[in-house]
Amino acid sequence: MTKEQVIKKLIEKAINSGWQVGDIIKEDLGDRFEESLPQVFHQWEWLPFDHDFAKALWGTKRARSQHIIPAWWYHLQQLAISEDRFKYLEQFV
């Protein structure tokens, strides 16, 4: 799967899980949504750090770690320390 395909799938997953910004963007762009994705692709690294996006992607239930924290927060921590952020994200497609 290409980087563009993975990012598109992550965006779609977040939208389907209630990411409101994604709905607004998709609604505003309409048919141009697909065309606008390349603009997002070259800036993909910031997207998972958006808290609303992360909550939609990973959920708000508690994650098991050394401390009980929301899943989205846990995954943001793991993403931040990951040597290959894209590879970390790819596993959630």
DASUL-V772088 format. One line per field, one symbol per residue. ss: DSSP state (@ for helix, = for strand, . for the rest). phi: phi as a letter, one per 30 degrees, with the letter a starting at -180 (. if undefined). psi: psi as a letter, one per 30 degrees, with the letter a starting at -180 (. if undefined). A space follows every 50 residues. Layout:
ss: ???
phi: ???
psi: ???
//
This chain:
ss: ..@@@@@@@@@@@@@@...@@@@@@@@@@@@@@@@@@@@@@..@@@@... @@@@@@@@...==.....==@@@@@@@@@@@...@@@@@@...
phi: .deddddeddddddddcjdddddddddddhddedddeeddedbdddeddd eddddddcicddcdbdbdbdeddeddddddcddbdddddedcd
psi: kleeeeeeeeeeeeefggjeeeeeeeeefbffeeefeeeeefgfffeffj eeeeeeeflglkkjafkjlkeeeeeeeeeefkejeeeeeffg.
//
